[in-house]
Amino acid sequence: MFVGRVLGSRNVYIGRVGLRAFSSFSQLQYPLRTNPPVITQHNANTAFVEGNKDDKLEPPCTDIKQPPITLSPLVSIVSQASPTPAEVETTYIDGLCVASVEKAGGMTSVGICIGAGSKFEAAGVDRGANHAFELLCMKDTETMSSSDIISRLDGLGAGVAALSSRDQFMITCDSLRDNVEDASAIMVDCLLRGTFQEDNLDDCRQVMHWINSEMGGVEWVKEGMMGAAFGDSPLGNPHFCPVEDIAGINGEMMRGWRSKFLTRENMVVGGAGIEHARLVDMVGRMLEEVPNGELPTCEPSVYAGGEFRMIEPNNMDGLTRVAVGFEVGSWHDEDLVPTCVLQTLLGGGDSFSAGGPGKGMYSRLYREVLNRCYWAEAAEAYTIIHNDGGVIGIAGACVPNKAQDLTVVFLEQFAKLTVVPVSDEELDRAKNMIRGNILTQLESRQVLSEDIIRQMQTYGSREHPSKVCEKIDAVTKDDIMRIARRAMSKPPSISSVGPDLTYVPKFEQISHLRGASN
Amino acid sequence: MISNGLRIGTRRFGSVAAASSASYPSYVLQAPETSVTTLDGGLRVASETTSGSETATVGVFIDAGSRFETAQNNGAAHFLEHMAFKGTSKRTQQQLEVEIENMGGHLNAYTSREQTVYYAKVFKKDVPKAVEILGDILLDSKLDEAAIDRERDVILREMEEVNKNQEELILDHLHETAFQGTGLGRTILGPEQNIRSLTRGDLKNYIDTHYRADKMVISGAGAIDHGELCKVVGDVFGSRVASGGAVDFPMEPAVFTGSDKRVRFDSDDKAHIALAFEGASWTSEYAFPLMVMQTILGAWDRTSGSGKNIASKLGQEVAEHELAHSFMTFNNCYKDTGLFGIYAVAPDNKLEDLMWYVTSNMVRLVHKTSDEEVARAKTQLKANMLMQLDGHANVAEDIGRQLLTYGRRLTMAEIFTRIDAIDTADIKATAAKFINDQDHALAAIGPIHALPDYNYIRRRSYWLRY
């Protein structure tokens, strides 16, 4: 039905169709609501619009200088095969590590990783400092206002992003290759010379309140898991600044953060898509003022096991989210690779999720939990690994009155791993999947850059992906069972968030659970 | 239309291109080549090789999507996408799934309004196998009646999930009202009634009409050898895919209707609003200027680092007056039209101010665009376009989409040349054409009792004075 205007002609309107009110209400169409909407539809109205236009400003002509896109190319270029991949190069400038790899393309990723995180924070002293620095590091500096920073970056075709975690702080800069010096200079300025004006701090506190109120159950469960698993030791510190500590964020704390963590030894600068010499030269100049210093220290983190419960009365979908967790080794643990294979082998996801084969449809948690328990809305294995400890576990969701069943099923999955060896087929599948994921992700310049930087910060060296693949190949069934047994030798941790946690088992009810002993 | 464009191209643009391309750095001019081969029957194979790559993406891009459906079979393209994974005469559903998972690959598909895409991400050595599997599921899908019946509930469940995403829901409503009565106004999933009633015959018919050699592009990127890819594609698809007939499937033209659709839920806590003007097609001379305009208007989020300091004037004003939780500018292109507009999530008591500032900032571009913001947006747009090509999955997607929309792959040099050629006068002209005194389409969901009516917003699509 083509009433109305023909494309290209102007100011032909369809007459008013009128307001139509609908009363039918499909929960399929509008899920998450209980009451029907009032729906109105209205088409443009000729009479009104044509009335008032005598005085309108004359618009400029609508012709432009550019031709449409046709089959014939506008410019001819010299095409060439992509160059052979380069190796990662490393240089130390007076204790400061610089590592990079050249990669063809018009964009460059540069980043700085700092050995700082919420595990170094202390209640009442600098709680929330890392999260606050992440939010504040793009604000006014000694040389630029906040708006200068943003508009200059935009004008350079660059983007800077910061991310804090429990033990690493990362700031990255992606820019057009030609502008990498100018863009990185802004990133460095943000990192070293923020002035933390009172209005910047106000904005930051407001955003922190907003994040606290908007954070979903999935994020809270993970945040709570670390507190439950590591208790009062450093890795158990909250990462997102708790509401009661937000008022305490101040400029002094931010300057203290800088002088404590920004030392040459505690930083790694890296990049992908840049000549190494160019990066070294740039870093030498820009970070010259960063002093040498001791690495920051904190108490060792000790896995304790425990629980976290948060009642969330107004959550949208009415589901309770539960995660169980067990201890695994740190980044430095020799079982790191088999632990990651175990996570892939358990796999899982949402009971309804996008994506075809390859997302782990034949992983353990799909076959034995999601496909069997109609009430399990989600079940997914996760690992949270840091420099001095880690957790492996399963996180999921269900209607509140099935929370106990869900928890038991998760614990059973781990218990089973300690007694029944995994099959050859599922181990091979998990190995292939993790290898495919690693290699595919490292095709991305941003991921590659971050991988180099984080590995240099963590290990002081970078392992070539082919080495990682060899380690994956070497994983055996016995490795998997050994890790599961070690994990279950300490009490499990449990973290839950939802509208009703009555059916979530208490820590005391599950703390006695152990797998088969060695 | 093509010849017309060519003529304009050589007459008005040739010198611009020659002058500016010489100044580009080598990484722009010497980009890796996109090899394109057309096989007998019209099937095109296009690929870009990344040397040293261990993995690859290979996809089948089909010039078909929900807009080519009718009211009766709306949802068929998407239904077929589901059925492709449910087994062929060679593989059962489970065999297919296990095969992909065991080889550490990924197989996925999506349907949009104009395109249907199936793709696989695999190890280098598995590329031929991936092509074989893609061919198998596309050309030899069993379409088992019982499986079709089982899939109805899955799709209805997917509908619920899609509609939980307010952004998706509102863009569906926006298309429904803006392109009412035409194919482009229909949803991708189709109405519930069709999902419950589509038959095997409908799906088979859809394959016969649309899955044809001349409407398909096989696209590859990463660890791909173009010659080998062509050979494998020839073996797998060559004799099995119907070649393009003389009669092309007629496309129902899109007709934009100024209109709005409002779905009021007073108990929701946030209002979702999409306001759009009719935009330009993929190949329009206005396509790139609109992208620059999109970048000028920008996007903003309350939690983003930029806060009130965003370069976009609209962003500054939204942040300053706390008008919204977030907004983004969108610029959707189709074969013969487009939608250019702003999607915002806002509290209910700010909606009138929000609409005032949004329209004022859009119309501002007609009269008061500054050289500085155009220059900044141009550089930003170049960076965004390069950024999107990070990794072979994105490159393969880019190749496939461009071959379907432009008929060729634009080189980075051409993209840069087109962006560089745009000046402030072009942006004003583009805004004058698409925004000034034009009817708009609007969709809104949530507590929208204070959202101004159609005429309030329509009146603000032009200015009487500065």
Interface residues (C-beta under 8 A of the other chain):
Chain A: M1 F2 V3 G4 R5 L7 N11 Y13 I14 V17 S26 Q27 L28 Q29 Y30 P31 L32 R33 T34 N35 P37 V38 I39 T40 Q41 H42 N43 A44 N45 F48 V49 N52 K53 D55 K56 L57 P59 P60 C61 T62 D63 I64 K65 Q66 P67 P68 I69 T70 L71 S72 P73 L74 V75 I77 V78 S79 Q80 A81 S82 P83 T84 P85 A104 G105 G106 M107 L135 C137 M138 K139 S145 S146 S147 I149 I150 S151 D154 G155 L156 G157 A158 G159 A161 A162 D174 S175 L176 R177 D178 D203 V207 W210 I211 E214 F352 G355 G356 P357 G358 K359 G360 M361 Y362 E425 D428 R429 K431 N432 M433 I434 R435 G436 N437 L439 T440 Q441 E443 S444 R445 Q446 V447 P465
Chain B: M1 I2 G5 L6 I8 G9 R12 F13 V16 A17 A18 S21 P25 Y27 V28 L29 Q30 A31 P32 E33 T34 T49 T50 S51 G52 S53 E54 T55 F85 L96 E97 V98 E99 I100 E101 N102 M103 G104 G105 H106 L107 N108 A109 K121 V122 F123 L156 R157 E158 M159 E160 E161 N163 K164 L169 T177 G181 T182 E192 G222 P253 A254 V255 F256 T257 G258 S259 D260 K261 R262 V263 R264 F265 S267 D268 W282 T283 S284 E285 Y286 A287 F288 P289 R302 T303 G305 S306 G307 K308 N309 I310 A311 Q316 D336 T337 V366 H367 A375 R376 A377 T379 Q380 K382 A383 N384 L386 M387 L389 D390 G391 H392 A393 Y406 G407 R408 L410 T411 M412 A413 E414 T417 R418 A421 I422 D423 A425 D426 K428 A429 T430 A432 K433 N436 D437 D439 I445 D453 Y454 N455 R458 R459 Y462 W463 L464 R465 Y466
